[in-house]
Amino acid sequence: MVLQSLCALRAQAGASLSGLPAALEHGGPGAGLVLRSLSTDVFRNLALEDWIHDHVDLRSRGVLLLWRNSAAVVVGRHQNPWRECDLRLMRRSGVPVARRRSGGGAVFHDLGNLNLTFFSSRGGYDRRRNLRVVTGALEALRPGIDVRATDRFDILLDGHYKISGTAAKLGRTVAYHHCTLLCSADRRLLSSLLRPTCPGIHSNATASLPSPVQNLLDNDPSLTPDGILQQLAEQYLTEWGVRGGSVVAVQPDEQSFAGIDRSVSELRSWDWTHGRTPKFSVHTTLELADPTSAEVCTATAHLEVKSGRVESCKLSVPPAWLPRAACADLAASLVGARFCPSEAAAAAAPFLQSEPRDVDLDARLRNLCENIVALM
């Protein structure tokens, strides 16, 4: 199997039209093509999926895109990132959250997690066939390995450990099915990040179903990411009857894929990653502490969040701890703000700085505000 650069392929196939890669302009009916992204940026790779879906004629050919990302958590189109992952830990760790355009559950990505996207016509969409490519590749690399696709289109190792999950996007005439493959992912980071940001989230958003997972490399040290990627490409081309095919390395940039930068910006935007979250509420207990004494107090917070912004906020604090009016004013200052720490803190700042207060009262108000911001 030959790994070709896009430039080399263009030299063979001729110039592209309007920035469309030459690799995607050629091939007869039923032809299969394997692309491997050279980027490890989750937003750029998701944008590449969109670009192929929107610009390539898939009526008479299939395309397999192979890609890997640096550490990230990718949630489904209809999910709630605050419920699916620990956004606070992710911010501290520099791990982004991304929202894909397909449904399904939350997935941890890093360079040890392989991603496959099978593009086809709507009529040629066949998840079972696609998963046979994956299991067939693993069986070719290690005869006797116990890997099976389930009725939910996951792949289990030894009948128990989930090594692959599935999601899809079905268009009017074209479709894609993408899946993951756990090879050597950081399982400690995976388990740390895939947990709720705060307790008390109530939502009708699609919820992920936790499953026991295992890396293929833990099962067999010879199952390396590069080796698996190579075999996946060979298995796909064999399945689609392509002889002498090659893997085409592509750089998903504006020069090769005109318009992709705009898609990257949209996918990276807060309005997409967080603002597209279905309406939800947070009803939780706050443990307050007086910074100037050893006193503590229990309060409750009830927030309604729509399009990622605080729609309403109610704080129940014992009046002996804080005056009701002060709590109501603090709650009101948060309405309309994004449900994120920086903007919520900025929204509350004018109120907290608005007038001179008793030192103890001011300290307790700020502590209450910090507890609310910590939910985000």
Secondary structure, 3 states (H helix, E strand, C coil): CEEEEHHHHHHHHCCCECCECHHHCCCCCCEEEEEEECCCCHHHHHHHHHHHHHHCCCCCEEEEEEECCCCEEEECCCCCHHHHCCHHHHHHHCCCEEECCCCCCCEEECCCEEEEEEEEECCCCCHHHHHHHHHHHHHHHCCCCCEEECCCCCEEECCCEEEECEEEEECCCEEEEEEEEECCCCHHHHHHHCCCCCCCEEECCCCCCCCCECCHHHHCCCCCHHHHHHHHHHHHHHHCCCCCCEEEEECCCCCCCCCHHHHHHHHHCHHHHCCCCCCEEEEEEEEEECCCCCCEEEEEEEEEEECCEEEEEEEECCCCCCCHHHHHHHHHHHCCCECCHHHHHHHHHHHHCCCCCCHHHHHHHHHHHHHHHCCC
